[in-house]
Amino acid sequence: MKWARSGDTAMRCAPWTVAKVSVKGIFFYELWHDKQAGMLSSFSTFDLAKAEAMKLETAGQG
């Protein structure tokens, strides 16, 4: 899976997007899928979000 920057705070590897979000000064990373209506999950690091996307892709959910 090859990830590329898709904005100031997001990385994309279609159909996956990981967005860096800040709430009250706390940063986390949201995992999104093009075919899902909402965020799948949030993680403390980009690497954890990317690993989950890879896991789901391998399981055939991508």
C-alpha positions as CSV (number, residue, x, y, z in Angstrom):
1,M,0.0,0.0,0.0
2,K,1.4,3.4,-1.0
3,W,0.3,6.4,1.0
4,A,0.4,9.9,-0.3
5,R,-0.4,13.3,1.3
6,S,-3.9,14.4,0.3
7,G,-4.0,17.6,2.2
8,D,-2.4,19.5,5.1
9,T,-3.6,16.9,7.6
10,A,-4.4,13.8,5.7
11,M,-2.8,10.8,4.0
12,R,-4.5,8.7,1.3
13,C,-4.2,5.2,0.0
14,A,-7.5,4.6,-1.9
15,P,-9.9,3.6,-0.6
16,W,-8.4,4.6,2.8
17,T,-7.9,8.0,4.3
18,V,-6.2,8.8,7.6
19,A,-6.9,12.3,8.9
20,K,-5.0,14.0,11.7
21,V,-7.5,15.7,14.0
22,S,-7.0,17.9,17.1
23,V,-9.7,18.3,19.8
24,K,-8.8,20.6,22.7
25,G,-5.1,20.4,21.8
26,I,-5.0,16.6,21.7
27,F,-4.1,15.0,18.4
28,F,-5.4,11.7,17.0
29,Y,-5.7,10.0,13.7
30,E,-9.1,9.0,12.2
31,L,-9.4,6.1,9.7
32,W,-11.9,6.5,6.9
33,H,-13.0,4.2,4.1
34,D,-14.7,5.5,0.9
35,K,-17.6,3.1,1.2
36,Q,-18.4,3.9,4.9
37,A,-20.6,6.7,6.0
38,G,-18.5,7.6,9.0
39,M,-15.1,7.2,10.6
40,L,-14.1,3.6,11.3
41,S,-11.9,4.3,14.3
42,S,-9.4,6.6,15.8
43,F,-5.7,6.0,16.8
44,S,-3.0,7.7,18.7
45,T,-0.5,7.6,15.8
46,F,-0.6,7.5,12.0
47,D,1.3,4.2,12.0
48,L,-1.4,2.5,14.1
49,A,-4.2,3.8,11.8
50,K,-2.2,2.7,8.7
51,A,-1.6,-0.8,10.2
52,E,-5.4,-1.1,10.8
53,A,-6.1,-0.1,7.2
54,M,-3.6,-2.7,6.0
55,K,-5.2,-5.4,8.3
56,L,-8.7,-4.6,7.0
57,E,-7.4,-4.6,3.4
58,T,-5.8,-8.0,3.9
59,A,-9.0,-9.3,5.4
60,G,-10.8,-8.3,2.2
61,Q,-12.7,-5.2,3.6
62,G,-10.9,-2.7,1.4
